């Protein structure tokens, strides 16, 4: 028989997972239902999850957790508006009483682009670019302030102030909660694509936690990018969609039956989604036909080369190395440079890869990037330089916050 306390703990774990998975979508719909009031919607979101912690252990997890949370959050907000004088500035015609009776939060067609609205709000050009990305990571991806600060390599209080200022500016300027008209889309495109890519990456490889992936987030990013490509069929959007599809196609092979991380070299490629790879490759060709390659299309082209190799040994590393060189020539990034170094090691050997890493490892952006040290460790391992490999693995282990990645590194260390 399951202990009651154990059952409660399981429910709490489900609520935590639900928060990671659904908080962005719930907030997005609450924003619409509460007429774009950011702080009120955030309060409603927290109230809904607080109610879940009380109610779900007694009643069980509802069949539609997102709808339950949206409904609960909305009723909590309306109740707060009526009872709490601190929210009296909302008591006007912008929040009508009949909101309580509407049921549009359960209609998939109605909420389809709520997250897209939230992304466009977070990425408004009136906000500083750093604030846009930080706000998107916090509100859309559901990352903690601590995790975002670590990613941006800045102190937590600085990051928190940046997010608060961004929210205040949205309120002060009364930035509309909407997908803008097509003539306004171009000025938002760069930030929105970056935000969608961040959303996908958080789903594809979670920054923190017990799981490698959060499938719902990556699928939501793909859906929203498709929606955006229909609104604005430009090569950058098509290239980003291709990139997402090609990476997502490999997700079933990235973990074993125990939820442990599997390296690209060891993945069972029979588990890769071949129709999705074919679609991604076709989209790469389409994007390349529309003009000079952009950063998303080039990354998608690299992913396509991986996707078309039936076995790891058949990977065309020369082509991948060349594509990274083009990518670096149009937009240098230390992360791209690190990936280029790894590809170079596959083409020319571990010594060449280490030499390329040594040329970039002084970059500030890489100092706390665990994959830099994991890559160095792997190359030292191939060269039988055990002590250097162990030291680099230890540094990588101290920098990663994801449990499966930690276990993967620990296994590599144990093998040495």
C-alpha positions as CSV (number, residue, x, y, z in Angstrom):
1,X,0.0,0.0,0.0
2,X,1.3,3.5,-0.9
3,X,2.0,5.6,2.2
4,X,-0.1,8.8,2.3
5,X,2.9,11.0,2.7
6,X,4.6,9.3,-0.3
7,X,1.4,9.9,-2.3
8,X,1.5,13.6,-1.4
9,X,5.1,13.8,-2.3
10,X,4.3,12.3,-5.7
11,X,1.6,14.8,-6.3
12,X,4.0,17.6,-5.3
13,X,6.5,16.3,-7.8
14,X,3.8,16.3,-10.5
15,X,2.8,19.9,-9.6
16,X,6.5,20.9,-9.9
17,X,6.8,19.2,-13.3
18,X,3.5,20.8,-14.3
19,X,4.8,24.2,-13.4
20,X,7.9,23.7,-15.5
21,X,5.8,22.4,-18.4
22,X,2.8,24.7,-18.3
23,X,3.5,27.9,-16.5
24,X,4.3,29.9,-19.6
25,X,1.2,28.8,-21.4
26,X,-1.0,29.4,-18.3
27,X,0.5,32.8,-17.8
28,X,0.0,33.6,-21.5
29,X,-3.7,32.8,-21.4
30,X,-4.2,34.6,-18.1
31,X,-2.6,37.6,-19.7
32,X,-5.3,37.5,-22.4
33,X,-8.2,36.9,-20.0
34,X,-7.0,39.7,-17.7
35,X,-6.5,42.2,-20.6
36,X,-2.7,42.1,-20.7
37,X,-2.1,43.0,-17.0
38,X,1.3,41.4,-16.4
39,X,1.5,41.7,-12.6
40,X,-2.1,40.6,-12.1
41,X,-1.6,37.6,-14.4
42,X,1.5,36.6,-12.5
43,X,-0.3,36.8,-9.2
44,X,-3.1,34.7,-10.6
45,X,-0.6,32.1,-11.8
46,X,1.0,31.8,-8.4
47,X,-2.4,31.6,-6.7
48,X,-3.4,28.9,-9.1
49,X,-0.4,26.7,-8.3
50,X,-0.8,27.4,-4.6
51,X,-4.3,26.2,-4.8
52,X,-3.1,23.1,-6.7
53,X,-0.7,22.3,-3.8
54,X,-3.7,22.3,-1.5
55,X,-6.4,20.7,-3.7
56,X,-4.6,18.2,-5.9
57,X,-3.3,16.0,-3.1
58,X,-7.0,15.6,-1.9
59,X,-8.8,15.4,-5.3
60,X,-6.1,14.1,-7.6
61,X,-4.5,15.7,-10.6
62,X,-7.3,17.0,-13.0
63,X,-7.6,15.5,-16.5
64,X,-6.8,18.9,-18.0
65,X,-4.3,20.5,-15.6
66,X,-3.7,23.6,-17.8
67,X,-7.5,24.4,-18.1
68,X,-7.9,23.8,-14.3
69,X,-5.0,26.2,-13.5
70,X,-6.2,28.9,-15.9
71,X,-9.8,28.7,-14.6
72,X,-8.6,28.8,-11.0
73,X,-6.1,31.6,-11.6
74,X,-8.8,33.7,-13.3
75,X,-11.3,33.2,-10.6
76,X,-8.6,34.1,-8.0
77,X,-7.8,37.2,-9.9
78,X,-11.4,38.4,-10.2
79,X,-12.0,37.6,-6.5
80,X,-8.9,39.6,-5.6
81,X,-10.0,42.5,-7.7
82,X,-13.3,42.7,-5.8
83,X,-11.9,42.2,-2.3
84,X,-8.4,43.7,-2.2
85,X,-8.1,47.5,-2.2
86,X,-4.4,47.2,-3.4
87,X,-5.8,46.1,-6.8
88,X,-8.4,48.9,-7.0
89,X,-6.6,50.4,-10.0
90,X,-7.8,47.5,-12.1
91,X,-11.5,48.0,-11.2
92,X,-12.6,49.6,-14.4
93,X,-14.1,48.6,-17.7
94,X,-10.9,46.9,-18.9
95,X,-11.8,43.8,-16.8
96,X,-15.5,43.1,-17.4
97,X,-17.6,41.1,-15.0
98,X,-18.7,38.7,-17.7
99,X,-15.1,37.4,-17.9
100,X,-16.0,35.0,-15.1
101,X,-18.7,33.3,-17.2
102,X,-16.6,32.9,-20.4
103,X,-15.1,29.6,-21.2
104,X,-12.7,30.5,-23.9
105,X,-9.7,29.3,-21.9
106,X,-10.7,25.7,-22.9
107,X,-10.9,26.4,-26.6
108,X,-7.7,25.3,-28.3
109,X,-8.4,27.6,-31.3
110,X,-8.8,30.6,-29.0
111,X,-5.6,30.0,-27.0
112,X,-3.5,28.8,-30.0
113,X,-1.4,32.0,-30.2
114,X,-1.5,33.1,-26.5
115,X,2.2,32.1,-26.1
116,X,3.0,33.9,-29.3
117,X,1.3,37.0,-27.9
118,X,3.4,36.7,-24.7
119,X,6.6,36.3,-26.7
120,X,5.9,39.4,-28.7
121,X,5.1,41.3,-25.6
122,X,8.4,40.2,-23.9
123,X,10.2,41.1,-27.2
124,X,8.8,44.6,-27.7
125,X,11.5,46.9,-29.3
126,X,10.9,49.4,-26.5
127,X,12.7,47.0,-24.1
128,X,16.5,46.6,-24.1
129,X,17.6,43.4,-25.9
130,X,19.0,41.9,-22.7
131,X,15.7,42.5,-20.9
132,X,13.7,40.9,-23.8
133,X,15.6,37.7,-23.5
134,X,15.7,37.6,-19.7
135,X,11.9,38.3,-19.6
136,X,11.2,35.6,-22.1
137,X,13.3,33.0,-20.3
138,X,11.6,33.9,-17.0
139,X,8.0,34.2,-18.2
140,X,7.8,31.9,-21.2
141,X,10.3,29.2,-20.4
142,X,9.7,29.3,-16.6
143,X,13.4,29.4,-15.7
144,X,14.3,30.7,-12.2
145,X,16.0,34.1,-11.9
146,X,19.1,32.2,-10.6
147,X,19.4,30.0,-13.6
148,X,19.0,32.9,-16.0
149,X,21.6,35.0,-14.1
150,X,24.0,32.0,-14.4
151,X,23.3,31.8,-18.2
152,X,24.0,35.5,-18.6
153,X,27.0,35.5,-16.3
154,X,25.6,38.3,-14.2
155,X,24.7,38.7,-10.5
156,X,21.2,37.5,-9.5
157,X,20.1,40.9,-8.1
158,X,21.2,42.6,-11.4
159,X,19.1,40.1,-13.4
160,X,16.1,40.5,-11.1
161,X,16.2,44.3,-11.5
162,X,16.4,43.9,-15.2
163,X,13.2,41.8,-15.3
164,X,11.4,44.1,-12.9
165,X,12.3,47.2,-15.0
166,X,11.1,45.4,-18.2
167,X,7.7,44.6,-16.6
168,X,7.3,48.1,-15.3
169,X,8.1,49.5,-18.8
170,X,5.4,47.2,-20.3
171,X,2.9,48.6,-17.9
172,X,4.0,52.2,-18.2
173,X,4.0,52.2,-22.0
174,X,0.8,50.1,-22.0
175,X,2.4,47.8,-24.6
176,X,-0.5,45.9,-26.2
177,X,-0.7,42.2,-25.6
178,X,-1.0,41.1,-29.2
179,X,0.7,39.7,-32.2
180,X,1.5,43.0,-34.2
181,X,0.4,43.7,-37.7
182,X,2.5,42.3,-40.5
183,X,4.2,45.7,-41.2
184,X,5.5,45.7,-37.6
185,X,6.7,42.1,-37.6
186,X,10.2,42.8,-39.1
187,X,11.4,45.0,-36.3
188,X,10.4,42.3,-33.8
189,X,11.7,39.3,-35.8
190,X,15.3,39.0,-34.4
191,X,14.2,39.0,-30.8
192,X,11.2,36.8,-31.3
193,X,13.2,34.2,-33.2
194,X,15.8,34.2,-30.4
195,X,13.0,33.8,-27.9
196,X,11.5,30.9,-29.8
197,X,14.9,29.2,-30.0
198,X,15.5,29.7,-26.3
199,X,12.1,28.1,-25.6
200,X,13.0,25.2,-27.9
201,X,16.4,24.7,-26.3
202,X,15.0,24.7,-22.8
203,X,12.6,21.9,-23.9
204,X,15.3,20.0,-25.9
205,X,17.9,20.2,-23.2
206,X,16.6,21.4,-19.8
207,X,18.9,23.8,-18.0
208,X,18.2,22.3,-14.6
209,X,16.3,19.4,-13.1
210,X,16.0,15.6,-13.2
211,X,15.2,15.2,-16.9
212,X,17.1,15.7,-20.1
213,X,14.1,17.1,-21.9
214,X,10.8,18.8,-21.5
215,X,9.0,17.6,-24.6
216,X,6.0,19.9,-24.2
217,X,8.2,23.0,-24.4
218,X,10.1,22.0,-27.5
219,X,6.9,21.0,-29.3
220,X,5.3,24.3,-28.3
221,X,8.3,26.1,-29.8
222,X,7.9,24.2,-33.0
223,X,4.1,24.9,-33.2
224,X,4.7,28.6,-32.6
225,X,7.4,28.8,-35.2
226,X,5.1,27.1,-37.7
227,X,2.5,29.7,-36.9
228,X,4.9,32.5,-37.3
229,X,6.1,31.1,-40.7
230,X,2.6,31.2,-41.9
231,X,2.3,34.9,-40.8
232,X,5.7,35.7,-42.3
233,X,7.3,33.1,-44.6
234,X,10.9,34.4,-44.4
235,X,14.0,32.4,-44.7
236,X,15.2,32.9,-41.1
237,X,11.9,31.6,-39.8
238,X,11.9,28.6,-42.2
239,X,15.5,27.9,-41.3
240,X,14.7,28.0,-37.5
241,X,11.7,25.7,-38.1
242,X,14.0,23.3,-40.0
243,X,16.6,23.4,-37.2
244,X,14.0,22.6,-34.5
245,X,12.5,19.7,-36.5
246,X,15.9,18.2,-37.2
247,X,17.0,18.3,-33.6
248,X,13.6,17.2,-32.3
249,X,13.7,14.2,-34.6
250,X,16.5,12.7,-32.6
251,X,14.9,13.1,-29.2
252,X,13.8,9.4,-28.7
253,X,17.4,8.3,-29.0
254,X,18.9,10.8,-26.7
255,X,17.9,8.9,-23.5
256,X,18.0,5.2,-22.7
257,X,15.1,3.3,-21.0
258,X,16.4,4.5,-17.6
259,X,16.3,8.2,-18.6
260,X,20.1,8.4,-18.9
261,X,21.8,10.6,-21.5
262,X,23.1,8.8,-24.7
263,X,25.9,10.4,-26.7
264,X,25.4,11.1,-30.4
265,X,27.9,8.5,-31.2
266,X,26.0,5.8,-29.3
267,X,22.5,6.7,-30.3
268,X,20.3,4.1,-32.0
269,X,19.5,5.9,-35.2
270,X,16.6,3.6,-35.9
271,X,14.7,5.7,-33.3
272,X,15.2,8.9,-35.2
273,X,12.1,10.3,-36.8
274,X,12.9,9.9,-40.5
275,X,9.8,11.7,-41.9
276,X,10.6,14.7,-39.7
277,X,14.2,14.6,-40.8
278,X,13.1,14.6,-44.4
279,X,10.8,17.6,-43.7
280,X,13.6,19.5,-42.0
281,X,16.0,18.8,-44.9
282,X,13.4,20.0,-47.4
283,X,12.9,23.2,-45.4
284,X,16.7,23.8,-45.3
285,X,16.7,23.7,-49.1
286,X,13.7,26.0,-49.2
287,X,15.4,28.5,-46.9
288,X,18.7,28.4,-48.8
289,X,16.8,29.1,-52.1
290,X,15.4,32.4,-50.6
291,X,18.8,34.2,-50.3
292,X,22.1,34.2,-48.4
293,X,22.2,31.8,-45.5
294,X,21.4,33.1,-42.0
295,X,22.5,31.7,-38.7
296,X,19.5,29.4,-38.2
297,X,19.6,28.0,-41.7
298,X,23.3,27.2,-41.4
299,X,22.8,25.5,-38.1
300,X,19.9,23.6,-39.7
301,X,22.2,22.6,-42.6
302,X,24.6,21.2,-40.0
303,X,21.8,19.3,-38.3
304,X,20.7,17.9,-41.7
305,X,24.2,16.5,-42.4
306,X,23.9,14.6,-39.0
307,X,20.4,13.6,-39.8
308,X,21.3,12.1,-43.2
309,X,24.1,9.9,-41.8
310,X,22.7,6.4,-41.2
311,X,25.7,5.6,-38.9
312,X,27.9,7.8,-36.9
313,X,31.0,6.7,-38.8
314,X,29.3,8.0,-42.0
315,X,29.0,11.6,-40.8
316,X,30.5,14.1,-43.2
317,X,32.7,16.0,-40.8
318,X,34.4,17.9,-43.6
319,X,31.1,19.4,-44.7
320,X,30.1,20.1,-41.0
321,X,33.4,21.9,-40.4
322,X,33.0,23.9,-43.6
323,X,29.5,25.0,-42.6
324,X,30.7,26.1,-39.1
325,X,33.4,28.2,-40.8
326,X,30.7,29.9,-42.9
327,X,28.6,30.4,-39.8
328,X,31.5,31.9,-37.9
329,X,32.3,34.2,-40.8
330,X,28.8,35.8,-40.7
331,X,28.3,35.8,-37.0
332,X,31.1,34.9,-34.7
333,X,30.1,33.3,-31.4
334,X,32.3,31.4,-28.9
335,X,29.7,28.7,-28.8
336,X,29.8,28.2,-32.6
337,X,33.6,28.3,-32.3
338,X,33.6,25.5,-29.7
339,X,31.3,23.4,-31.9
340,X,33.6,24.1,-34.8
341,X,36.5,22.9,-32.7
342,X,34.7,19.6,-31.9
343,X,33.9,19.1,-35.5
344,X,37.5,19.8,-36.4
345,X,38.6,17.1,-33.9
346,X,36.3,14.6,-35.7
347,X,37.8,15.5,-39.0
348,X,41.5,16.0,-38.2
349,X,41.9,14.3,-34.8
350,X,41.8,15.2,-31.1
351,X,45.1,17.2,-31.1
352,X,43.7,19.6,-33.8
353,X,40.5,19.9,-31.8
354,X,42.4,20.8,-28.6
355,X,44.4,23.4,-30.4
356,X,41.2,25.1,-31.7
357,X,39.7,25.0,-28.2
358,X,42.8,26.6,-26.6
359,X,42.5,29.5,-29.1
360,X,39.0,30.4,-27.7
361,X,38.9,29.1,-24.1
362,X,39.9,32.5,-22.8
363,X,36.6,34.0,-24.0
364,X,34.6,35.3,-21.0
365,X,31.4,33.7,-22.3
366,X,33.0,30.2,-22.1
367,X,34.4,30.5,-18.5
368,X,31.3,29.0,-16.9
369,X,30.1,26.9,-19.9
370,X,30.3,23.3,-18.9
371,X,30.5,21.9,-22.4
372,X,33.8,23.6,-23.0
373,X,35.4,21.5,-20.2
374,X,33.4,18.4,-21.2
375,X,34.8,18.8,-24.8
376,X,38.3,19.3,-23.5
377,X,38.0,16.3,-21.2
378,X,36.8,14.1,-24.0
379,X,39.7,15.0,-26.2
380,X,42.2,14.4,-23.4
381,X,40.6,11.0,-22.9
382,X,41.1,10.2,-26.5
383,X,44.7,11.1,-26.2
384,X,45.1,9.0,-23.0
385,X,45.9,12.0,-20.9
386,X,44.0,10.7,-17.9
387,X,44.8,13.4,-15.3
388,X,44.0,16.3,-17.6
389,X,40.8,14.5,-18.6
390,X,39.7,13.9,-15.0
391,X,40.5,17.6,-14.1
392,X,38.4,18.9,-17.0
393,X,35.5,16.5,-16.3
394,X,35.5,17.6,-12.7
395,X,35.3,21.3,-13.8
396,X,32.4,20.4,-16.1
397,X,30.6,18.5,-13.4
398,X,30.7,21.5,-11.1
399,X,29.1,23.7,-13.7
400,X,26.2,21.6,-15.0
401,X,22.8,21.8,-13.2
402,X,21.1,19.0,-14.9
403,X,21.0,15.6,-13.1
404,X,21.4,13.3,-16.2
405,X,24.3,15.4,-17.5
406,X,26.0,15.1,-14.1
407,X,25.5,11.3,-14.2
408,X,26.8,11.1,-17.7
409,X,30.0,13.0,-16.7
410,X,30.4,10.8,-13.6
411,X,30.3,7.7,-15.8
412,X,33.0,9.1,-18.1
413,X,35.1,9.8,-15.0
414,X,34.5,6.4,-13.6
415,X,35.5,4.8,-16.9
416,X,38.9,6.5,-16.6
